[in-house]
Amino acid sequence: MLYEHDPMGPIARFFAPLAGYGVTITQFFQPTATECYPFEPAVLQPRFHGRHQLNRYADGLEKCIGCELCAWACPADAIFVEAASNTPEAQYSPGERFGAVYQINYLRCIFCGFCIEACPTRALTMGHDFEIAKFDRESEIFEKDEILVPLSEGMLQPPHPMVEGLSDGDYYRGAVVGATQAQVDWVREHRPEDESLATVTVVDYLQEALK
């Protein structure tokens, strides 16, 4: 009896049944918070984890180096990565390797974000796109061309050499701000029909260093 509540008086016993409705009654006078999705756009938080995307550097090279750390970190075994070696004739990312095959099985993905935490180059991030439901299971396995972000304005379509004089470490540290004339000349020599040649923005790194 030491921890028993004090007995209620007659007034308390009278209002006791109404106490449970207190929250409900107060909500009658609050604005409606119902979201009318899909007729109205969903309200997402800034840190919402949606569909994955593979990012690029400012000159167009891919950030993914095919290290497979995202696949190892995935608790649902939803990611498959197969790396390949960069060559002077086909340089897709800074350094020695790039992700030649990249698949995400969204039938398994639990959107935990462990993969983006494990990525050493910030190649893999998660956007706000969550409308990825399909009518067949095969369509839920996204390939690299569906995950890799398209070229932004001013980028040069890879493969092409790295910025001359810079290492892969310089890329990771954010030293690359755009494509150089040497990169443009290389693509024009090997792929003169490349559409990105018409929109690429050439950066003079010497002038950038003097700023």
N, C-alpha and C positions, 0 to 999 in steps of 0.2 A: 504493500500500500504506500510505500515511501515515494514511489515515482508515479503514482496515480494523479491524474488531473484533478483540480479542485472541482467539486460539484457545481454545475451550472444553476444559475438562478432561473426564475420563471421567465424573465424577459429574454435571457440568452437562449433558453430552450425554444422560445417562440420564433426567434430570428435564425436559429441554427439551420433549418432547411433552406433558407434564402442565401446563406453565406456561400454555398457552393456555386451559386449562379452569379456571384459578384463579378467575376472576370467576363462571363458571357454577356451580362447586362451592360458593362462598360464598353464592350466592343461594339454594341449597337450604335454608339455615338462616334465611332472612329471611322476614318475614310476606308473605303473598300480596297483591299490589297490583292484582289484576285487578278492574275495575269491571264489575258485572253489569247494565249499562244494556241495555235499558230496564226491567228488572225492579226495579232500584234507582235512585233519583235520581242523576243525574250530579253530580259534585263540580266546581263552577265556581270560578274565582278571582275575587276582588272586582272586578278590572278587566276581566273578560271582556266582549267586545263581541258582544252578541246583537242581537235585533230593535230597530229604531229606535222612538222615541216622541217626539211633540211635546208639550211641557209647557205648563203654564198658570201664571199669576200667582195669588196668594192670593185675589183677588177673582173669579177665573174667566176673565178675559181671556186670550187666547192669547198666547204669547210670540213666535210666528213672525210676522215682519213682511214676509214675501214678498220678501226681498232677493235670493234665488236664489244666494247665495254657496256654499251646500252643493252645489247642482247644478254650479256652475263648478268646485268643488274635487274632485268625484267623478271618479276616473280611469277608471271603467268606464261613465260616462254612464248611471248607473242611477236618477238622481233627476230628476224633472220638477216644476217649481214655476211656478205662474201666480198673480201677485199681483192684488189688487183694492184699490180705495180704500175706506177707512173713511168713513162718513158719520155725521152726528148721529143719524140714525135706525137705523143699523146699524154700531155700533162693536164690532169683534171683537177688536182688539188695540190696544195703546197706539200713538200716532203716526198716520201717514197711511195706511199700507197693512197688509194682512194676506195670508196665504197662502190664496187662495180654492181653488186646486187644488194638491194635494200628492200625488205618486205616487212610490213606490219599487219598482223592478223587481228582485225578489230572484233572478231568473234571471241577472242581471248583477252584483249586489252582491258585492264581495269582502270586506266587513266590515273594511275597512282603518281606518276611523275618521277619515278626512280631513274628512268632512262635519261631524262634530261639533266638530272643531277650528276649522273655518271659521265656524261659527255665532256671530254677534256678540252674541246675546241669550241664549245657552244654551237656545234653544228646542228644539233637536234633541239628544237624548242616545241612548245605546244601553243597553238593559237586559240581563237574563240569559236572555231567552226565545230559544231556538234551535230549537225544534221547530216549524218553519214549512213543512215539506215538504208539498206537495199532490199530487194526482193529475192535475191539468191545469195547463197553463202560464198560463192567464188568471188563475187564483187566486193566482199568485205576484206579481202586480202589486198592491201594497197601496195603497188609496186613503186619503185624509185621515181619514175616519171610522174606519179601522182602525188608524191610527197615533196620532191625537190621544188623549191620556189622558183618561179620564172625569173628571167633576167629583169632587173630594175633598169630604169632609164640611165644610160651611160655605161652599162656593163658590156663586156665583150664575151661572146659565147665561147666556152672552152670546148676542146682542149687548146691550150696555148701556154707558152713558157711563163714562169713566175716573173714578177717585176725584177728587172736586172739589178744586181747588187744587194738584194734582200734575201734572207733565209726564211725557212718556215717559222722560226721563232719570231721574226719580225712580223710575219702575218698574224700570228697568234696575239702579239702585243698591240695590234691595231695600227701598224705603220702603213698599211696599204689604204690609199684613199681613192684609187681609180686605176685605169689602164694606162700604159705608157705607149709612146709611138712605136717602140720596138715590138711590143706585143701586137699592136695593130698591123704592123708590117708583116709579122710572122703569119698571122691569120690571113691577110690579103694574099700572101704568097701560096699558102697551102689550101685555103678555102676562099677563093675570090668571090664565090656566090653567097657567102655568109651574110645573112640579113642584119646581124648586129653591127656590121661595119658601117652601116649608114647612120646609126644612132649612138655609137660609142663616143664617150667623152674622154679626150686625151688629157692626162695630167702630167705636168712638168714637176718632178719631185725635187729638182734643185730649187725652183722657185718656191715650192711648198716649204722647203727647209729654211729658206731665208725669211719667211714670214714671221 
